Amino acid sequence: MSHSERRVASPCVNICALDDEDICIGCQRTAAEITRWNWLDDEERRTVLARCHERARASGQLL
């Protein structure tokens, strides 16, 4: 990766609290996804972000 390329950024919004299913109410990542985030490559990060989006949609957080 060159210096001009950036890694896929964390979806953290500093609302860090897990619900009963161990999913963060702020970013919609699971506890395991949060823990592993720094070791994921960009493709894996995009996959996690897609799952977060689907979780947010399913929970009614997205219109």
N, CA, C and O atoms as CSV, one atom per row, in Angstrom:
chain,resi,resn,atom,element,x,y,z
A,1,MET,N,N,0.859,-1.181,0.000
A,1,MET,CA,C,0.000,0.000,0.000
A,1,MET,C,C,0.900,1.237,0.000
A,1,MET,O,O,1.833,1.331,0.798
A,2,SER,N,N,0.621,2.167,-0.882
A,2,SER,CA,C,1.414,3.381,-0.951
A,2,SER,C,C,0.983,4.342,0.148
A,2,SER,O,O,-0.055,4.159,0.783
A,3,HIS,N,N,1.796,5.363,0.357
A,3,HIS,CA,C,1.486,6.357,1.391
A,3,HIS,C,C,0.214,7.131,1.088
A,3,HIS,O,O,-0.425,7.648,2.004
A,4,SER,N,N,-0.169,7.220,-0.194
A,4,SER,CA,C,-1.360,7.988,-0.554
A,4,SER,C,C,-2.647,7.178,-0.359
A,4,SER,O,O,-3.738,7.747,-0.334
A,5,GLU,N,N,-2.523,5.849,-0.221
A,5,GLU,CA,C,-3.699,5.011,-0.030
A,5,GLU,C,C,-4.031,4.929,1.452
A,5,GLU,O,O,-3.140,4.836,2.297
A,6,ARG,N,N,-5.328,4.964,1.757
A,6,ARG,CA,C,-5.774,4.856,3.143
A,6,ARG,C,C,-6.482,3.531,3.336
A,6,ARG,O,O,-7.138,3.016,2.431
A,7,ARG,N,N,-6.337,2.996,4.526
A,7,ARG,CA,C,-7.068,1.787,4.887
A,7,ARG,C,C,-8.539,2.150,5.046
A,7,ARG,O,O,-8.878,3.308,5.289
A,8,VAL,N,N,-9.407,1.158,4.908
A,8,VAL,CA,C,-10.828,1.376,5.146
A,8,VAL,C,C,-10.984,1.769,6.611
A,8,VAL,O,O,-10.519,1.061,7.503
A,9,ALA,N,N,-11.635,2.890,6.849
A,9,ALA,CA,C,-11.747,3.446,8.204
A,9,ALA,C,C,-12.744,2.668,9.057
A,9,ALA,O,O,-13.685,2.056,8.552
A,10,SER,N,N,-12.512,2.713,10.338
A,10,SER,CA,C,-13.415,2.099,11.303
A,10,SER,C,C,-14.760,2.826,11.290
A,10,SER,O,O,-14.805,4.047,11.146
A,11,PRO,N,N,-15.850,2.078,11.438
A,11,PRO,CA,C,-17.162,2.719,11.492
A,11,PRO,C,C,-17.520,3.239,12.894
A,11,PRO,O,O,-18.643,3.689,13.119
A,12,CYS,N,N,-16.585,3.177,13.815
A,12,CYS,CA,C,-16.850,3.596,15.197
A,12,CYS,C,C,-17.356,5.043,15.243
A,12,CYS,O,O,-16.790,5.935,14.612
A,13,VAL,N,N,-18.434,5.250,16.002
A,13,VAL,CA,C,-19.001,6.597,16.168
A,13,VAL,C,C,-18.970,7.017,17.643
A,13,VAL,O,O,-19.688,7.925,18.064
A,14,ASN,N,N,-18.123,6.335,18.408
A,14,ASN,CA,C,-17.931,6.634,19.831
A,14,ASN,C,C,-19.195,6.488,20.666
A,14,ASN,O,O,-19.367,7.183,21.667
A,15,ILE,N,N,-20.064,5.599,20.261
A,15,ILE,CA,C,-21.217,5.185,21.070
A,15,ILE,C,C,-20.991,3.697,21.303
A,15,ILE,O,O,-21.569,2.852,20.619
A,16,CYS,N,N,-20.153,3.395,22.267
A,16,CYS,CA,C,-19.646,2.033,22.448
A,16,CYS,C,C,-20.412,1.312,23.545
A,16,CYS,O,O,-20.078,1.413,24.726
A,17,ALA,N,N,-21.437,0.585,23.139
A,17,ALA,CA,C,-22.230,-0.214,24.071
A,17,ALA,C,C,-22.785,-1.401,23.309
A,17,ALA,O,O,-23.344,-1.247,22.223
A,18,LEU,N,N,-22.628,-2.583,23.878
A,18,LEU,CA,C,-23.114,-3.799,23.226
A,18,LEU,C,C,-24.528,-4.110,23.682
A,18,LEU,O,O,-24.862,-3.950,24.856
A,19,ASP,N,N,-25.358,-4.558,22.742
A,19,ASP,CA,C,-26.715,-4.972,23.090
A,19,ASP,C,C,-26.697,-6.422,23.573
A,19,ASP,O,O,-25.625,-6.994,23.773
A,20,ASP,N,N,-27.851,-7.007,23.758
A,20,ASP,CA,C,-27.946,-8.376,24.263
A,20,ASP,C,C,-27.372,-9.416,23.308
A,20,ASP,O,O,-27.091,-10.544,23.714
A,21,GLU,N,N,-27.200,-9.049,22.055
A,21,GLU,CA,C,-26.632,-9.961,21.057
A,21,GLU,C,C,-25.154,-9.671,20.789
A,21,GLU,O,O,-24.597,-10.157,19.805
A,22,ASP,N,N,-24.517,-8.883,21.660
A,22,ASP,CA,C,-23.108,-8.477,21.516
A,22,ASP,C,C,-22.850,-7.701,20.233
A,22,ASP,O,O,-21.811,-7.871,19.595
A,23,ILE,N,N,-23.799,-6.849,19.859
A,23,ILE,CA,C,-23.642,-5.966,18.712
A,23,ILE,C,C,-23.617,-4.535,19.236
A,23,ILE,O,O,-24.481,-4.137,20.017
A,24,CYS,N,N,-22.629,-3.769,18.805
A,24,CYS,CA,C,-22.499,-2.382,19.251
A,24,CYS,C,C,-23.675,-1.561,18.741
A,24,CYS,O,O,-23.998,-1.601,17.553
A,25,ILE,N,N,-24.310,-0.824,19.630
A,25,ILE,CA,C,-25.451,-0.007,19.218
A,25,ILE,C,C,-25.019,1.210,18.411
A,25,ILE,O,O,-25.852,1.840,17.759
A,26,GLY,N,N,-23.737,1.553,18.441
A,26,GLY,CA,C,-23.240,2.690,17.682
A,26,GLY,C,C,-22.857,2.339,16.262
A,26,GLY,O,O,-23.329,2.967,15.314
A,27,CYS,N,N,-21.996,1.333,16.107
A,27,CYS,CA,C,-21.462,1.017,14.771
A,27,CYS,C,C,-22.025,-0.257,14.164
A,27,CYS,O,O,-21.784,-0.538,12.990
A,28,GLN,N,N,-22.767,-1.030,14.940
A,28,GLN,CA,C,-23.393,-2.268,14.467
A,28,GLN,C,C,-22.408,-3.411,14.234
A,28,GLN,O,O,-22.761,-4.402,13.595
A,29,ARG,N,N,-21.174,-3.289,14.742
A,29,ARG,CA,C,-20.242,-4.414,14.647
A,29,ARG,C,C,-20.435,-5.333,15.841
A,29,ARG,O,O,-20.848,-4.896,16.916
A,30,THR,N,N,-20.132,-6.615,15.641
A,30,THR,CA,C,-20.149,-7.543,16.755
A,30,THR,C,C,-18.896,-7.312,17.597
A,30,THR,O,O,-17.948,-6.666,17.152
A,31,ALA,N,N,-18.905,-7.844,18.807
A,31,ALA,CA,C,-17.728,-7.728,19.659
A,31,ALA,C,C,-16.510,-8.345,18.973
A,31,ALA,O,O,-15.409,-7.802,19.057
A,32,ALA,N,N,-16.702,-9.472,18.296
A,32,ALA,CA,C,-15.598,-10.131,17.592
A,32,ALA,C,C,-15.073,-9.261,16.443
A,32,ALA,O,O,-13.862,-9.180,16.234
A,33,GLU,N,N,-15.963,-8.619,15.709
A,33,GLU,CA,C,-15.532,-7.760,14.597
A,33,GLU,C,C,-14.758,-6.557,15.114
A,33,GLU,O,O,-13.775,-6.140,14.501
A,34,ILE,N,N,-15.192,-6.002,16.230
A,34,ILE,CA,C,-14.488,-4.862,16.828
A,34,ILE,C,C,-13.085,-5.292,17.243
A,34,ILE,O,O,-12.107,-4.598,16.967
A,35,THR,N,N,-12.998,-6.429,17.901
A,35,THR,CA,C,-11.712,-6.929,18.398
A,35,THR,C,C,-10.734,-7.190,17.266
A,35,THR,O,O,-9.545,-6.898,17.401
A,36,ARG,N,N,-11.212,-7.736,16.150
A,36,ARG,CA,C,-10.334,-8.122,15.039
A,36,ARG,C,C,-10.080,-7.002,14.039
A,36,ARG,O,O,-9.234,-7.167,13.159
A,37,TRP,N,N,-10.768,-5.883,14.133
A,37,TRP,CA,C,-10.743,-4.845,13.101
A,37,TRP,C,C,-9.332,-4.472,12.645
A,37,TRP,O,O,-9.080,-4.403,11.442
A,38,ASN,N,N,-8.414,-4.232,13.571
A,38,ASN,CA,C,-7.069,-3.775,13.203
A,38,ASN,C,C,-6.281,-4.796,12.407
A,38,ASN,O,O,-5.306,-4.431,11.750
A,39,TRP,N,N,-6.668,-6.061,12.442
A,39,TRP,CA,C,-5.951,-7.110,11.736
A,39,TRP,C,C,-6.623,-7.494,10.419
A,39,TRP,O,O,-6.093,-8.329,9.685
A,40,LEU,N,N,-7.764,-6.909,10.107
A,40,LEU,CA,C,-8.464,-7.232,8.861
A,40,LEU,C,C,-7.858,-6.468,7.701
A,40,LEU,O,O,-7.417,-5.329,7.859
A,41,ASP,N,N,-7.836,-7.101,6.528
A,41,ASP,CA,C,-7.426,-6.354,5.342
A,41,ASP,C,C,-8.639,-5.563,4.831
A,41,ASP,O,O,-9.748,-5.723,5.340
A,42,ASP,N,N,-8.423,-4.724,3.838
A,42,ASP,CA,C,-9.495,-3.832,3.383
A,42,ASP,C,C,-10.702,-4.591,2.829
A,42,ASP,O,O,-11.839,-4.156,3.013
A,43,GLU,N,N,-10.473,-5.710,2.160
A,43,GLU,CA,C,-11.593,-6.497,1.641
A,43,GLU,C,C,-12.446,-7.029,2.795
A,43,GLU,O,O,-13.674,-6.980,2.739
A,44,GLU,N,N,-11.793,-7.533,3.832
A,44,GLU,CA,C,-12.519,-8.035,4.998
A,44,GLU,C,C,-13.254,-6.898,5.712
A,44,GLU,O,O,-14.374,-7.082,6.189
A,45,ARG,N,N,-12.627,-5.731,5.784
A,45,ARG,CA,C,-13.275,-4.570,6.402
A,45,ARG,C,C,-14.531,-4.168,5.637
A,45,ARG,O,O,-15.548,-3.835,6.244
A,46,ARG,N,N,-14.466,-4.196,4.319
A,46,ARG,CA,C,-15.655,-3.867,3.514
A,46,ARG,C,C,-16.773,-4.882,3.747
A,46,ARG,O,O,-17.949,-4.517,3.762
A,47,THR,N,N,-16.417,-6.133,3.924
A,47,THR,CA,C,-17.407,-7.164,4.224
A,47,THR,C,C,-18.069,-6.889,5.564
A,47,THR,O,O,-19.289,-7.000,5.692
A,48,VAL,N,N,-17.273,-6.532,6.560
A,48,VAL,CA,C,-17.825,-6.186,7.883
A,48,VAL,C,C,-18.743,-4.972,7.763
A,48,VAL,O,O,-19.826,-4.956,8.349
A,49,LEU,N,N,-18.323,-3.963,7.015
A,49,LEU,CA,C,-19.149,-2.766,6.858
A,49,LEU,C,C,-20.483,-3.089,6.191
A,49,LEU,O,O,-21.514,-2.517,6.547
A,50,ALA,N,N,-20.463,-3.998,5.230
A,50,ALA,CA,C,-21.716,-4.408,4.578
A,50,ALA,C,C,-22.630,-5.096,5.585
A,50,ALA,O,O,-23.838,-4.859,5.589
A,51,ARG,N,N,-22.063,-5.948,6.438
A,51,ARG,CA,C,-22.877,-6.603,7.475
A,51,ARG,C,C,-23.422,-5.576,8.449
A,51,ARG,O,O,-24.574,-5.683,8.869
A,52,CYS,N,N,-22.624,-4.582,8.818
A,52,CYS,CA,C,-23.088,-3.512,9.718
A,52,CYS,C,C,-24.270,-2.770,9.100
A,52,CYS,O,O,-25.249,-2.467,9.782
A,53,HIS,N,N,-24.170,-2.484,7.816
A,53,HIS,CA,C,-25.238,-1.796,7.111
A,53,HIS,C,C,-26.521,-2.624,7.146
A,53,HIS,O,O,-27.604,-2.095,7.399
A,54,GLU,N,N,-26.392,-3.907,6.893
A,54,GLU,CA,C,-27.565,-4.788,6.916
A,54,GLU,C,C,-28.160,-4.882,8.315
A,54,GLU,O,O,-29.381,-4.900,8.472
A,55,ARG,N,N,-27.304,-4.943,9.334
A,55,ARG,CA,C,-27.810,-4.979,10.714
A,55,ARG,C,C,-28.559,-3.696,11.052
A,55,ARG,O,O,-29.617,-3.729,11.679
A,56,ALA,N,N,-27.998,-2.567,10.630
A,56,ALA,CA,C,-28.649,-1.279,10.898
A,56,ALA,C,C,-29.998,-1.209,10.188
A,56,ALA,O,O,-30.978,-0.729,10.758
A,57,ARG,N,N,-30.051,-1.682,8.954
A,57,ARG,CA,C,-31.302,-1.685,8.206
A,57,ARG,C,C,-32.330,-2.603,8.891
A,57,ARG,O,O,-33.490,-2.229,9.060
A,58,ALA,N,N,-31.893,-3.792,9.278
A,58,ALA,CA,C,-32.799,-4.770,9.897
A,58,ALA,C,C,-33.340,-4.277,11.239
A,58,ALA,O,O,-34.454,-4.623,11.631
A,59,SER,N,N,-32.547,-3.471,11.934
A,59,SER,CA,C,-32.982,-2.970,13.243
A,59,SER,C,C,-33.776,-1.673,13.142
A,59,SER,O,O,-34.230,-1.137,14.153
A,60,GLY,N,N,-33.945,-1.167,11.912
A,60,GLY,CA,C,-34.719,0.062,11.719
A,60,GLY,C,C,-33.923,1.331,11.892
A,60,GLY,O,O,-34.502,2.415,11.949
A,61,GLN,N,N,-32.605,1.227,11.977
A,61,GLN,CA,C,-31.773,2.424,12.130
A,61,GLN,C,C,-31.529,3.140,10.813
A,61,GLN,O,O,-31.140,4.307,10.794
A,62,LEU,N,N,-31.760,2.432,9.710
A,62,LEU,CA,C,-31.646,3.048,8.381
A,62,LEU,C,C,-33.012,3.043,7.729
A,62,LEU,O,O,-33.785,2.098,7.893
A,63,LEU,N,N,-33.304,4.075,7.004
A,63,LEU,CA,C,-34.579,4.143,6.287
A,63,LEU,C,C,-34.467,3.487,4.936
A,63,LEU,O,O,-35.442,3.447,4.186
